Amino acid sequence: MPARSTRGPEPLPPFDSNSSLIASLLHKLSDLRKFRAGGPDATAAGKDKAAYEALAAAALLVHLTAKWALDHQRGLATSGLRPTVGQEGGSSSHDSHKHERAGAYELSPVEGRHYLLNLLLTMGTRLGVPEDVIEAVEALDFGQVLPPLDPGPNGDRLGLTTRRARLAAIAYVEYEYEKTGIKKERIWADVAKAFATNRESMKDWRAELRKTIGKDQVNELLRRARLAGKEYCSHNSDSEFDYVVREMHEETYGTRALQQAAEVHRRRGQ
């Protein structure tokens, strides 16, 4: 009778289900290095777009290769715990698969902040995040607002939330116009009703948002809204794919998005 093998289970192939995508991301990151200053093929044209694409690719690479570790940090956040590093040869009190499993659940606002802190504690300094910013996020747990997160005495009266609600309203107008062809003034009347205001009070929203949020950011969002309106019309079959596309655009730019933005605006007392 042959002796029983003492070998353990065969190791899994490295990232076998995502290996081609990982390879393509690494190739993309390698190609984008030509935008580095001082490199032999350095070019400044399109550098901002290239930098965005490089960081987005790097983030996806982390997601594909270390999602379990991200889930572990999310799980720690649900219990208000921070990452720890055990002594050499020792073990951490967080050595448990339960945290990784808990990371699959949706996070509350406080848990989301704890998750952000856990990411900053593990990756922040390697990403060049200033240490005082990381400390400021941690200090929030102690009711302390440190300078990096303190808007100061001249804080914005409207705030980001209200401005984003107004931007969603403008995006809705652009989206609906491309989707339906209805005159914009009629669409604006629907927006004014949802926001419990009048058209006159909204006439300067676009210019004000370009000034405060940024012209490029506002223009890009409105461009995407117009494109979504056109895509809604082109995906007009009864197929499941076309239904999903229409639902996705409605959720992002349509009536539901407008109603959510209007509710935020009313809660802020604007």
N, C-alpha and C positions, 0 to 999 in steps of 0.2 A: 504494500500500500504506500503510495507516494507521500512524502512528508508534506504537511500543510504549510503553505506559503506564509512567511512572516511579514511580507510586504504590506504596506498600507494601501489605501485606495489610490487609484491613478489620479495624479494632479489634474485639475481642470486646465484646459488650454487657456493661455492668457487672453482675457477679454474676448473670447471667441465670437460672441454675438455682435460685438461692436468693433472688432479689430479693423475692418475696412474704413469705418468712419473715423476711428482714432488715427489711423494712418493718414487719412485725407486732412484731418485737422492739423496734424503735425507738419504735413507738407505745406498747408496754407500758412501756418505760423512761420515756417522757414522762408517761404516766399515773401511774406510781409516784412521780413527783416531788412529788406532793401530800403525801407523808409527811415531807418536809423540814421541819425546825423553822423557824419564821419565815415560811413561805410563806403565801399568802392562803388556801389550803385545807388548811392543816396539820392533821393529826390524829395522835394518838399511838396510838390503838387499832389493834392489828395491825401496829405498826411493825416489830417483829422479823421477822415473816413477810414483810412487804413488802421489807425490806432484803435478806433472803435471796433472794427472787425477783428483785430488781433486779440483784444481783451474779451470779446464775445466768444471767440473760438477757444481761448484759454479757459474761460468759465465753463463752456460745454465740455471741454476735455476733463476738467475736474469733476464735473457731474457724472461723466461716463465712467471714470476710473475710480472715483472715491465717493460715490453717492452714499454708500453705507456709512462712511465717516461723517458726511453731512447729516444723515438721518440720526446718527448717534448724538451729534451736537444739538439737533432739534429736540431729541428725546430728553437730553439733559435740561434743556430750556423749559420743558413742560414741568419739571420738578424744581425749577429755580436753581439748578446746579451749574457749575462752571467746569470747564475741562481741567483735569489734573494730570500731572505726570508723576508716576510712582518712582520711588528710589530704585536704583539699579538692582535687579534681582527681586524687587518687591512687587507689590500689586496695588492697584488703585482701588479705592472704594467704589469707583464707577465701572468696574469691570463686569458688565452685565449686558446681555443681548436685549434686555427689556427696553433699554434706552433707544437702541436702534429701531426696535419695533414701534415704540411710542412716537418716533419721529415721523411716522407716516400720517399722523393725524394733523388736522388744522390747528394752527396756533392762535391763541388770543393775542390782543395787542401787547400785553406785558410779556407774554411768552415770546412773541416775535422780537421784542427788544432784547430779551435774554439770548435769543438765538443769534442776533446780530453781534452781541457782545462776545459770545462764544467763538464766532467766526473771526472777530477782530483779535481775540486773545491767541488764536491758533495761527492765523494767516496775516493779521494786520501789519505787523512790522515788516514781513517779507514783501508786502504789497506797497510799502512806503507810507502807510497811514501814520501820521504823527502820533507819538505816544500820549500827548495831552488830549487828543481827540478820543483815544481809546479809554483813557481815564475818565473823561467827561461822560461817556456813555455808561460806564460802571457806576459813576457817582450818582446817577439818576435813581439807582436802587436805594440810596441813602437820603433821597429828597434834596440833593444838592445839584444846582445847575452851575456848572463851571463855564468859564468864558468861551470855549469853543462852541458851546451849544446855547449860549445866552444871546438873544437878539439885541440886548442893550435897551437903553431908555427910548431909543427912536425906532421901536419895533413897528412893523408894518400893520396898519389898521385893518386892512382887508385880510391879509394872510394868504398863504398858498392854497388852502382848501377852497376858499371862496373863488379865488382866481381860476382854479382848475374847473370849478363848477361852471363858471362863465365861459371858459374855453370849450367845455363840453357842449354848451348851448350853441356856440358859433359853429362847432364841428357838426352838430345836428343839422343846422341850416344848410351847410354845404352838402352834407350827405343826402338829405331829403331832396334837395334841388336836383342833384344828379340822378337820384333814384326815381323821382316822380315827375320832374319837369314843372312842378308847381312854382309859381312866382315866389321869389324870396320874401317879399313883404308879407305874403300870406303865411309863410312858414314862421317868420319872425313874430307874427301875431299869436301863433300857437305857443311859441317860446315865452312871450310876455305873459300869456295866461298861466302857463305852468309855473313861471317864476313869480307870479303875483306882482308884476310890475308893468311898466309901459314901454313902448318902443323908444320913446325919447330918452329914457334913462339908460338904454342899452346901446345907444348910437356910438359911444366912444369906447366900448369894451375892446374891440379888436385892436385899436391903436394903443390903448393902455396896456393890454396884455403883451403886445410886441415889445413895448418898452420895458416892462417889468420881468416877464418870463423869458423874453428873448425872441427876436424876430425869426431867427432860423428855426427854433423849436416850434413856434406857433405856425409858421408857414408849412413845416413838415407835417404837423398833425392835420392841418386842413387839407393838405395834398392827399394824405392817406384817407381822410374822410371822403373826399371827392372820388378817389379811386374805388373805395368800398361801395359807394353808391352805384358806380358803373358796373362793378362786379356783381352786385345784387341783381341788376337787370339781366346780365349775361348768364347768370346761373339760374335759369328760369324753368328747368325741367323738374320732374317729380322724383328724380334720383335722390338717393340718400345723401350723396356727396353735395349736390347743389343745395339741398335742404340745410345741411350743416353749415355751408358757406353763408347762406342767407341768415341763419340764426346767429352765427358768429358776428356778422356785421351789424345786425340789429342790436345785439347785446353791447357792442362796442360804441356804436354811433347813433343808434335808432331811438325809438320812443322810450324804451326802458332806460337807456343811458341818460336821456333827457330828464326823465322823472326822478332818477336817483340824484342827478346834479341839482335839480330844482329843490329837492328835499334838503340837501346839504346847504344850499343857499338860504333857504328859509330858516333852518336851524341856526345859522350864523347871524340871523337877524338883519340880512341885507335886503 
